[in-house]
Amino acid sequence: MAFLLSALAAGCGGGGGGRAPILGIGNIVAHPPTVSAVAPVNNATGVPINNTLITAAFSEPMLPLTGAATFSLACAAPCANPTGTVVLDATNRIATFTSATNLTPLTLYTGTITGARSLATGLAMAFPYVWSFTTGLAADTTRPTITLTKPVTSIPGPTTNIPTNTAITAIFSEDMAPLTIGSPSFTVTGPGSTPVTGVVTYVIGSRTAVFTPTNVLTAGTTYTATITTAATDLSGNTLAGNQGPLLSASNYVWTFDTTASPIPATNITVLSTSPVSGATGLCPGLTINATFNPPVGVRMDPLTINSANFTVSGPAPTLTPVVAASVVLDTATGTIATFTPLTTLAPGITYTATIIGGPNGVKDLAIPADTMTNNYTWNFTTGTSGSCVTILLSMISYFDGFSGGGDHFG
């Protein structure tokens, strides 16, 4: 999703306009909500014509998008602008626009979100968010699959020595319909099919579903995690799990045994960044990455890797924020956060990247979650467009994970 006003400013200074107003609540400073990720992604091509679900993830829970708060989809004539409905998921973080009809082939579509307000503070987005994608010729009839689970899936199972204080996650092969990922479709049970109480979240961009138990699990116990065929992709294709013939509709089930040794509590730190702190002469079209070091075997919580907790701003005194096309966690390791600017950064400018620590900042998936003690900040300076290196795609082999585990070369 691209910001309409801020996209114009980002090309000349790294973000949209001046610093947005803030609201103090006790000792907490509240900022206007932002968009962290969308599906289809900005500038996507070949989007299936039956991709009738357009989704956007916000940096925090939101009020319903009604009245002055709108989420719309438009296309250039002779294409007729789609009509549809907009709803929030159970977490109030993901908005879904459902088009009443299939999309038109080979057509540029533009999504716009404006006026959306924070559930907690009532603050509205500082700027409209606008992004575009282009459809292909065909419909999507391929069922989504699960490419990775934590605890890992072993055959026949159960996977052994799993700490009792960790969340359970599953990563999908493609973007999913957020409203189909919840407590009915993602369950964890103990002996005798006793349900485990917990909260299910789905995170756009990282394509990750997370089941967070309300309490730590019981040591020395076999648990069963199940994601059912109620989970569908953005075109309505049901899950191809591991309980039926290959690529047929079926549930995905995996089992694991817990150990008496929990994950020890620790402070998360940033291991490395790209670009490194103090780097100069950088290509203005770069993305910004930070790699974390949660406890061994634990992934970062993708819900906390968002546009509120990972920011980039221009130089003082204005500290103009850079508008993010997306802020997401990689799917391969679950430890790399990537900030992708909506537009190319301005040349010859020193930017500041910040990862937010503390109780409201980035966290891992331990129970209770580990946090960073303090914010982490670093600077880098862009060069001219001549500092960019052109890579010929025909000379490299594309593989999943080349650009942080995503579906698009970055």
C-alpha positions in Angstrom: 0.0 0.0 0.0 1.4 3.3 -0.9 0.7 6.5 0.8 -0.8 9.1 -1.6 0.6 12.2 -0.1 3.6 10.8 1.7 4.7 8.9 -1.4 5.3 12.1 -3.1 7.3 13.5 -0.3 9.3 10.3 0.3 11.1 10.6 -3.0 12.5 14.0 -2.0 13.1 13.5 1.7 12.3 10.0 2.8 8.7 10.2 3.9 5.4 11.9 4.0 5.5 15.5 5.2 6.4 16.6 8.7 6.3 14.6 11.9 2.7 13.6 12.7 1.1 14.9 15.9 1.3 12.6 19.0 -0.8 12.1 22.0 0.5 11.5 25.5 -1.2 8.8 27.6 0.4 8.8 31.0 4.1 8.1 30.3 3.4 6.5 26.9 3.6 8.6 23.7 1.1 7.4 21.1 1.8 7.9 17.4 -0.7 7.7 14.5 -1.2 4.1 13.2 0.5 3.0 10.1 0.3 0.1 7.6 2.8 -2.7 8.1 2.1 -5.0 5.2 -0.4 -5.7 2.4 -1.4 -8.5 0.1 -1.1 -8.4 -2.8 2.2 -6.6 -2.2 2.9 -3.2 -3.7 3.9 -3.4 -7.4 2.9 -7.1 -7.6 2.3 -8.5 -11.1 0.4 -11.5 -12.3 -2.1 -11.3 -9.5 -4.8 -14.0 -10.0 -8.1 -12.6 -11.2 -9.9 -14.5 -8.5 -7.8 -12.9 -5.8 -10.9 -11.1 -4.5 -9.5 -10.6 -1.0 -7.3 -7.5 -0.6 -5.7 -7.3 2.9 -3.8 -4.8 4.9 -2.1 -5.2 8.3 -1.9 -2.2 10.7 0.7 -1.4 13.3 -1.9 -1.7 16.1 -5.6 -2.7 16.6 -8.0 -0.4 14.8 -11.5 0.9 14.9 -13.9 -0.4 12.2 -13.3 1.3 8.8 -16.5 3.1 8.5 -17.5 6.8 7.9 -14.4 8.8 7.2 -12.3 5.7 7.4 -12.3 3.9 4.1 -10.6 1.0 2.3 -11.3 1.1 -1.5 -10.0 -0.5 -4.7 -9.9 1.3 -8.0 -8.8 0.6 -11.6 -8.4 2.6 -14.8 -11.2 2.9 -17.3 -12.7 1.0 -19.0 -12.4 -1.2 -16.0 -15.1 -0.6 -13.4 -14.0 0.1 -9.9 -14.8 -3.0 -7.7 -17.4 -2.8 -5.0 -17.1 -4.8 -1.9 -17.2 -5.1 1.9 -14.5 -4.3 4.5 -14.1 -6.1 7.8 -11.4 -6.4 10.5 -10.2 -9.7 11.8 -10.5 -10.8 15.5 -7.3 -8.9 16.5 -8.6 -5.7 14.8 -5.2 -5.4 13.1 -6.0 -6.8 9.6 -8.5 -5.2 7.3 -9.9 -7.3 4.4 -11.6 -5.8 1.3 -13.7 -8.5 -0.4 -14.5 -7.6 -4.0 -18.0 -8.6 -5.1 -16.6 -9.9 -8.4 -13.4 -11.3 -9.9 -10.7 -8.8 -11.0 -10.2 -7.8 -14.6 -7.3 -9.5 -16.4 -4.1 -7.5 -17.1 -5.3 -4.5 -15.2 -3.6 -2.1 -12.8 -5.5 -1.8 -9.5 -4.9 0.8 -6.8 -5.8 0.3 -3.2 -6.4 3.2 -0.8 -6.8 3.3 2.9 -7.6 6.7 4.5 -8.7 8.0 7.9 -8.4 4.7 9.7 -8.2 5.2 13.5 -6.4 3.5 16.4 -8.7 1.5 18.7 -6.6 2.6 21.7 -6.1 6.3 21.1 -8.5 7.3 18.4 -5.7 8.8 16.4 -6.1 8.6 12.6 -3.5 7.7 10.1 -1.4 10.7 9.3 -1.7 10.2 5.5 -3.7 8.0 3.1 -1.9 4.8 2.2 -2.0 3.9 -1.5 -0.5 1.0 -3.3 -0.9 -0.8 -6.7 -0.7 -4.2 -8.2 -1.4 -5.7 -11.7 -3.5 -8.7 -12.5 -2.5 -11.6 -14.7 -4.7 -13.6 -17.1 -5.6 -16.6 -15.1 -7.3 -17.6 -11.9 -5.5 -19.3 -9.0 -6.5 -22.9 -8.5 -3.5 -24.0 -6.6 -4.1 -25.0 -3.0 -1.9 -23.4 -0.3 0.4 -25.6 1.7 2.4 -25.4 5.0 6.1 -25.0 4.4 7.4 -24.9 7.9 6.2 -25.4 11.5 7.6 -24.7 14.9 7.9 -27.1 16.6 9.1 -28.8 13.4 7.0 -31.5 11.9 8.5 -35.0 12.1 7.2 -38.2 10.5 5.7 -40.1 12.1 6.2 -37.9 15.1 6.0 -36.7 17.8 9.0 -34.3 17.7 10.7 -34.5 21.0 12.3 -32.2 23.6 10.1 -29.2 22.9 10.2 -26.5 25.7 6.9 -25.9 27.5 7.1 -22.1 27.2 6.9 -21.5 23.4 4.3 -20.6 20.9 3.3 -22.9 18.0 3.7 -21.5 14.5 3.0 -22.5 10.9 4.2 -20.8 7.8 2.1 -21.0 4.6 3.3 -21.2 0.9 1.3 -18.1 0.0 -0.8 -15.3 1.5 -3.8 -16.5 3.3 -7.3 -15.1 4.0 -6.9 -13.7 7.5 -10.5 -14.3 8.5 -10.0 -18.1 8.0 -7.0 -18.3 10.4 -8.3 -18.4 13.9 -9.2 -20.6 16.9 -11.7 -22.8 14.9 -9.1 -23.6 12.2 -5.8 -23.7 14.3 -6.0 -25.8 17.4 -3.7 -27.5 19.9 -4.8 -30.4 22.0 -3.3 -32.5 24.8 -3.9 -36.1 25.9 -7.5 -37.2 25.3 -7.9 -34.4 22.7 -8.2 -31.9 25.6 -8.1 -28.4 24.0 -5.3 -26.1 24.9 -6.5 -22.5 25.6 -4.7 -19.9 23.5 -4.8 -17.0 21.1 -4.4 -17.4 17.3 -3.0 -14.6 15.2 -2.1 -14.4 11.5 0.5 -12.0 10.2 0.5 -10.7 6.6 3.8 -10.5 4.9 5.4 -13.3 6.9 2.5 -15.6 6.0 2.7 -16.9 9.6 0.0 -18.3 11.9 0.8 -18.3 15.6 -0.9 -20.2 18.4 0.1 -18.7 21.7 -1.0 -20.8 24.7 -2.5 -18.9 27.6 -0.3 -20.8 30.0 2.9 -22.8 29.6 2.4 -26.3 28.4 2.8 -29.3 30.7 6.2 -31.1 30.7 6.4 -34.7 29.5 3.2 -34.4 27.4 2.4 -35.1 23.8 0.5 -32.3 22.1 -1.2 -32.3 18.7 -1.4 -29.1 16.5 -4.0 -29.0 13.7 -4.7 -26.5 10.9 -7.9 -27.5 9.1 -9.1 -27.0 5.6 -11.1 -24.0 6.8 -7.9 -22.1 6.1 -8.0 -20.7 2.6 -5.8 -18.5 0.4 -6.8 -15.1 -1.0 -8.6 -16.8 -3.9 -10.6 -19.2 -1.7 -8.5 -22.4 -2.3 -8.5 -24.7 0.7 -5.4 -26.0 2.5 -3.6 -29.0 1.1 -2.4 -30.5 4.3 -0.6 -33.8 5.2 -3.6 -36.0 5.9 -4.5 -36.9 2.3 -3.1 -37.4 -1.2 -0.5 -34.9 -2.3 -2.0 -31.4 -2.9 -5.5 -32.6 -2.1 -7.6 -30.8 0.4 -6.8 -32.0 3.9 -5.9 -30.9 7.4 -2.3 -30.4 8.4 -1.4 -32.2 11.7 1.8 -32.4 13.7 2.7 -33.7 17.1 5.4 -32.9 19.7 6.5 -33.9 23.1 7.4 -31.3 25.8 10.5 -31.4 27.9 11.0 -30.3 31.5 13.5 -27.7 30.5 11.9 -24.4 29.5 13.5 -21.7 27.4 15.5 -19.5 29.7 14.5 -15.9 29.9 17.0 -13.6 28.1 17.2 -10.1 26.6 17.0 -9.9 22.8 19.6 -7.9 21.1 20.3 -6.9 17.5 23.1 -9.0 16.1 23.6 -7.2 12.8 22.1 -4.7 10.4 22.2 -4.0 6.7 23.3 -1.5 5.9 25.8 -1.4 8.8 25.9 1.7 11.0 27.8 4.6 9.5 27.6 3.1 5.9 27.8 5.8 3.2 27.3 6.0 -0.6 24.4 3.5 -0.5 22.0 2.8 -3.3 18.9 4.9 -2.7 16.8 1.9 -3.6 18.0 -0.2 -0.7 15.9 -2.1 1.9 16.9 -2.0 5.6 17.4 -5.2 7.6 18.0 -6.1 11.3 18.9 -9.5 12.5 17.9 -10.5 16.1 19.3 -13.1 18.5 16.4 -14.7 20.3 17.1 -17.9 22.3 18.2 -20.9 20.1 15.2 -22.4 18.4 12.9 -19.5 19.1 11.6 -17.2 16.4 10.7 -13.5 16.8 7.0 -12.7 17.1 6.0 -11.5 13.6 3.2 -9.5 15.1 5.7 -7.2 16.8 7.8 -6.7 13.6 5.7 -3.9 12.3 5.9 -0.3 11.1 5.5 1.0 14.7 8.5 -1.0 16.0 10.8 -0.6 13.0 11.1 2.9 11.7 13.3 4.9 9.4 13.5 8.7 9.4 15.4 11.5 7.7 17.8 14.0 9.3 17.2 16.5 12.0 15.5 18.8 12.7 12.4 17.5 11.0 13.1 13.7 11.3 10.7 13.1 8.5 9.5 9.5 8.7 10.1 7.2 5.7 6.9 5.5 4.6 7.2 1.8 4.6 5.7 -0.4 1.8 6.1 -3.2 4.3 7.9 -4.2 7.5 8.0 -8.0 7.8 9.8 -10.9 9.4 11.5 -13.4 7.2 10.0 -16.9 6.9 13.2 -18.9 6.7 14.7 -18.1 10.1 12.2 -15.9 11.9 15.0 -13.6 13.0 15.4 -11.0 10.2 13.2 -7.9 10.0 13.1 -6.0 6.7 11.9 -2.5 6.2 11.1 -1.8 2.5 10.6 1.9 1.7 7.5 2.7 -0.3 9.6 4.8 -2.7 13.3 5.2 -3.4 15.2 7.1 -0.7 16.5 10.5 -1.5 20.2 10.6 -2.6 22.9 12.1 -0.3 20.7 11.9 2.9 21.6 10.5 6.3 18.8 8.3 7.6 18.2 6.9 11.1 16.8 3.4 11.6 15.2 2.5 14.9 14.1 -0.8 16.4 11.8 -0.2 19.4 12.6 -2.1 22.6 10.8 -2.3 26.0 7.5 -4.0 26.8 5.7 -2.5 23.8 8.6 -3.2 21.3 9.8 -6.2 19.4 9.4 -9.6 21.2 10.1 -13.3 20.6 7.7 -16.2 20.8 8.7 -17.5 24.2 6.1 -17.5 27.0 6.4 -14.9 28.6 8.0 -13.1 25.6 11.6 -11.9 25.8 12.1 -8.2 24.8 14.9 -5.8 24.0 15.9 -3.7 27.0 16.4 -0.5 25.0 15.8 0.9 21.5 18.4 0.1 18.9 19.3 3.0 16.5 21.8 3.3 13.6 22.5 5.7 10.8 23.4 5.3 7.1 23.8 7.7 4.2 22.6 7.2 0.6 24.7 8.0 -2.4 23.5 8.7 -5.9 21.7 6.4 -8.3 25.1 5.6 -9.7 25.9 3.7 -6.5 23.3 1.1 -7.4 24.4 -2.2 -8.9 22.3 -3.8 -11.5 21.8 -7.5 -11.1 20.8 -9.5 -14.2 18.1 -12.0 -13.1 19.0 -14.3 -15.9 22.5 -14.8 -14.3 21.2 -16.0 -10.9 19.1 -18.9 -9.7 16.0 -17.9 -7.9 15.2 -19.9 -4.8 12.8 -19.4 -1.9 14.5 -17.4 0.7 16.8 -15.5 -1.7 15.1 -12.3 -0.6 14.4 -13.2 3.0 12.1 -16.1 2.4 9.5 -14.1 0.4 7.9 -14.6 -3.0 9.4 -11.5 -4.7 13.0 -10.7 -5.5 13.9 -7.7 -3.5 
